[in-house]
Amino acid sequence: MTLFAGIVARGSAPHSIPEAAVRALYEGLSRRTGDVLESDLSTTHAFVWKDLGVFEGGAVRRTPGGPITLFAGEPLIDRPTGLHSRPHDLDDLHARWSAGDFSLLRHVRGAFCAVHFDPRTGSLWLVADKLALRPIYYAVYEHHVVFATSKRVLRANPLVDKRGDLRGLAETAAFGYPLGARSVLESVSSIEPSRIVEVAPDKVRISEYWRWDSIARASGDEREMCARIASAFDEAVRVRLKSAPRAVALLSGGLDSRCVVAQLRAAGAAVDTIGFGPEGTADQVLARQASAALGTRHFELITGPTDFWQRLHEAHASWLAERGTELPDSQARALWTGEGGDRVLAPVNLTEQVIEAMRSGNPNRAASIYMELEHVGLPPRLFRRRVRERVLHLPRLGLVEELGRRKAEDPGRRFHLYVLLNESRRNIKQHFENLDLSRVELIMPFYDSRLIEVVLSYPLDLFVRHRLYLRLLQYLPPGIRQVPWQAYPGSEPCPLPMPQGIRTQWEHFYTPEEERMQAGARLARAAEIASARSLPDWLLSRPVLHAARLLMHFGFTRYDYLFDKACVFLESPPHRDSLQAT
């Protein structure tokens, strides 16, 4: 796992890079005492990085007196031999990019990002994988371009304009993430899937090396489909496992993580599984049973009321303290996860109603159904009356625009592509943002590009409500089907009888003491937000926030969602003029 950031001076007469801006790269990139950062510095460029050593081959490739390339993640280039070597991949990509050839990117299947810089021409290239799972944020100005794998690094840099982007903020408040290339800052962009951003001294050019909407339709009956998808999934696991004899994987009460663990076992790996479900929940009880059925060594951490990524990192840290010394550090910090199964094989928010609306030529209707189903949007009372209507429509506008950017023979497929190319990043962005603290690399075989190609080659309707997923289980290792699983609401139910008395992850599970702690923390946070000096009063209603805080104080109701939305607008308040541009 690698973190990197940098600044390149641009223009016909490049300006020197301010010392404070370089210092900010170091300060923002790693927050752990003892981390040693490496760098490549000159008067016209400054690159800083930290390779945490999960993947072999290092993070940097240099040509003496010539280009330099920084990599994060693992490209996994398909080769005729079928062998995958990260050092070979990085060498090959660096050599070809140095010669101006980026065509090899069409053959990558893994999650990675990279920057390539040629000091002889002053040109910089920013590269994303086919799903942009590994983020790069960048800002291009007249005299400098600034980039980083964590957006906090850009926020802290004095060269970066901190003005908030109203559309990006509204989308983030509604969906949990900004759409497309937008970020919460006007001047900062997020690199999109399959994109190469070339920043030359006198121009910026964005090109696309791969299109997901051009996958050819495959033939065959349902049995052949399942066999082909199962084979692709098996390969996705094996190319990432390579010859490692052991693996560490998350195991919940659902299907996705169980499929990954079962496939690891089928590939011959001994597996340590980590569960962190609250006491008595399906994520605890069913994970324990699945571990016994799959023959893994299971570790449990009973967690309290914290967010998902915090619970995950706490669980891994506890496992690491107890058992991690039995593995090389690179393997101990590589955590296999079922992330992406519910986006690739069975998007739970892709319903018959959404598909029908898309096929009838009504993306606005599809957006409305989706937003209602996912309970996303903006609370009207949060905003000042005079700006309310203009702000409330921004998330829906962004979603419809995203749908319009996708091209597919089946209009319903455009929504699946939206889910893959936008929602996928939402789930894992927080992990990569804090990679320097967690020091955990996620291994995500469901996001294998070759597997996704196979899935997209078959009719969309087969994947609705987990229908094909359940039939696919017959072609995956048998241990998957021995224990019931927690099914998503609205999907096909698990055909096996569920143990009595267990709670799902969607149910309330805090103890009274935890509830009291949470209530106190919520009230303190509400007071802080309602009184914050950075609150944009022209946009948000401070009286409404104070009233919500008082109602929470006296126990009438909870308004957590209201303060969650308001908080998005505090760090980077938008300028009043930005409303005119929407």
KANOR-V965199 format. One record per backbone hydrogen bond with DSSP energy under -1.0 kcal/mol. NH is the residue of the N-H (numbers start at 1). CO is the residue of the C=O. If there is no record, write none. Layout:
nh=NH co=CO
nh=NH co=CO
//
This chain:
nh=3 co=50
nh=5 co=48
nh=6 co=147
nh=7 co=46
nh=8 co=145
nh=9 co=44
nh=10 co=143
nh=22 co=18
nh=23 co=19
nh=24 co=20
nh=25 co=21
nh=26 co=22
nh=27 co=23
nh=28 co=24
nh=29 co=25
nh=30 co=26
nh=35 co=32
nh=38 co=49
nh=40 co=47
nh=42 co=45
nh=46 co=7
nh=47 co=40
nh=48 co=5
nh=49 co=38
nh=50 co=3
nh=52 co=1
nh=61 co=69
nh=63 co=67
nh=66 co=63
nh=68 co=117
nh=69 co=61
nh=70 co=115
nh=71 co=59
nh=72 co=113
nh=74 co=111
nh=78 co=107
nh=82 co=79
nh=89 co=85
nh=90 co=86
nh=91 co=87
nh=92 co=88
nh=93 co=89
nh=94 co=90
nh=95 co=91
nh=96 co=92
nh=97 co=93
nh=98 co=94
nh=100 co=97
nh=101 co=96
nh=105 co=102
nh=106 co=103
nh=107 co=104
nh=108 co=105
nh=109 co=75
nh=109 co=76
nh=110 co=75
nh=113 co=72
nh=114 co=127
nh=115 co=70
nh=116 co=125
nh=117 co=68
nh=118 co=123
nh=121 co=118
nh=122 co=118
nh=124 co=199
nh=125 co=116
nh=126 co=197
nh=127 co=114
nh=128 co=195
nh=129 co=112
nh=137 co=148
nh=138 co=189
nh=139 co=146
nh=141 co=144
nh=145 co=8
nh=146 co=139
nh=147 co=6
nh=148 co=137
nh=149 co=4
nh=153 co=150
nh=155 co=151
nh=156 co=152
nh=157 co=154
nh=160 co=157
nh=164 co=573
nh=165 co=184
nh=169 co=165
nh=170 co=166
nh=171 co=167
nh=172 co=168
nh=173 co=169
nh=174 co=170
nh=175 co=171
nh=176 co=172
nh=182 co=179
nh=186 co=163
nh=189 co=138
nh=190 co=181
nh=191 co=136
nh=194 co=129
nh=195 co=192
nh=196 co=207
nh=197 co=126
nh=198 co=205
nh=199 co=124
nh=200 co=203
nh=205 co=198
nh=207 co=196
nh=209 co=194
nh=214 co=211
nh=218 co=457
nh=225 co=221
nh=226 co=222
nh=227 co=223
nh=228 co=224
nh=229 co=225
nh=230 co=226
nh=231 co=227
nh=232 co=228
nh=233 co=229
nh=234 co=230
nh=235 co=231
nh=236 co=232
nh=237 co=233
nh=238 co=234
nh=239 co=235
nh=241 co=237
nh=242 co=238
nh=244 co=241
nh=247 co=270
nh=249 co=272
nh=250 co=336
nh=251 co=274
nh=259 co=255
nh=260 co=256
nh=261 co=257
nh=262 co=258
nh=263 co=259
nh=264 co=260
nh=265 co=261
nh=266 co=262
nh=267 co=263
nh=268 co=265
nh=269 co=264
nh=270 co=245
nh=272 co=247
nh=273 co=297
nh=274 co=249
nh=275 co=299
nh=281 co=278
nh=282 co=503
nh=285 co=281
nh=286 co=282
nh=288 co=284
nh=289 co=285
nh=290 co=286
nh=291 co=287
nh=292 co=288
nh=293 co=289
nh=294 co=290
nh=295 co=291
nh=296 co=291
nh=297 co=271
nh=299 co=273
nh=301 co=275
nh=306 co=304
nh=311 co=307
nh=312 co=308
nh=313 co=309
nh=314 co=310
nh=315 co=311
nh=316 co=312
nh=317 co=313
nh=318 co=314
nh=319 co=315
nh=320 co=316
nh=321 co=317
nh=322 co=318
nh=323 co=319
nh=326 co=323
nh=327 co=324
nh=332 co=328
nh=333 co=329
nh=335 co=441
nh=336 co=248
nh=337 co=443
nh=341 co=338
nh=343 co=340
nh=344 co=340
nh=345 co=341
nh=346 co=341
nh=350 co=347
nh=351 co=349
nh=355 co=351
nh=356 co=352
nh=357 co=353
nh=358 co=354
nh=359 co=355
nh=360 co=356
nh=361 co=358
nh=362 co=357
nh=366 co=362
nh=367 co=363
nh=368 co=364
nh=369 co=365
nh=370 co=366
nh=371 co=367
nh=372 co=368
nh=373 co=369
nh=374 co=370
nh=376 co=371
nh=382 co=379
nh=383 co=380
nh=384 co=539
nh=387 co=384
nh=388 co=384
nh=391 co=387
nh=392 co=388
nh=393 co=389
nh=394 co=391
nh=397 co=393
nh=398 co=394
nh=399 co=395
nh=400 co=396
nh=401 co=397
nh=402 co=398
nh=403 co=399
nh=404 co=400
nh=405 co=401
nh=413 co=410
nh=414 co=411
nh=415 co=412
nh=416 co=412
nh=417 co=413
nh=418 co=414
nh=419 co=415
nh=420 co=416
nh=421 co=417
nh=422 co=418
nh=424 co=419
nh=426 co=422
nh=427 co=423
nh=429 co=425
nh=432 co=428
nh=433 co=429
nh=434 co=430
nh=435 co=432
nh=437 co=434
nh=438 co=434
nh=439 co=435
nh=441 co=333
nh=443 co=335
nh=447 co=444
nh=448 co=445
nh=449 co=109
nh=452 co=448
nh=453 co=449
nh=454 co=450
nh=455 co=451
nh=456 co=452
nh=458 co=455
nh=463 co=460
nh=464 co=461
nh=466 co=463
nh=467 co=464
nh=468 co=462
nh=470 co=466
nh=471 co=467
nh=472 co=468
nh=473 co=469
nh=474 co=471
nh=475 co=472
nh=480 co=477
nh=481 co=478
nh=486 co=253
nh=491 co=488
nh=492 co=465
nh=503 co=280
nh=507 co=504
nh=515 co=511
nh=516 co=512
nh=517 co=513
nh=518 co=514
nh=519 co=515
nh=520 co=516
nh=521 co=517
nh=522 co=518
nh=523 co=519
nh=524 co=520
nh=525 co=521
nh=526 co=522
nh=527 co=523
nh=528 co=524
nh=529 co=525
nh=530 co=526
nh=531 co=527
nh=535 co=532
nh=537 co=535
nh=539 co=536
nh=540 co=536
nh=541 co=382
nh=545 co=541
nh=546 co=542
nh=547 co=543
nh=548 co=544
nh=549 co=545
nh=550 co=546
nh=551 co=547
nh=552 co=548
nh=553 co=549
nh=554 co=550
nh=555 co=552
nh=556 co=551
nh=563 co=559
nh=564 co=560
nh=565 co=561
nh=566 co=562
nh=567 co=563
nh=569 co=566
nh=570 co=567
nh=578 co=575
nh=579 co=576
nh=580 co=577
//
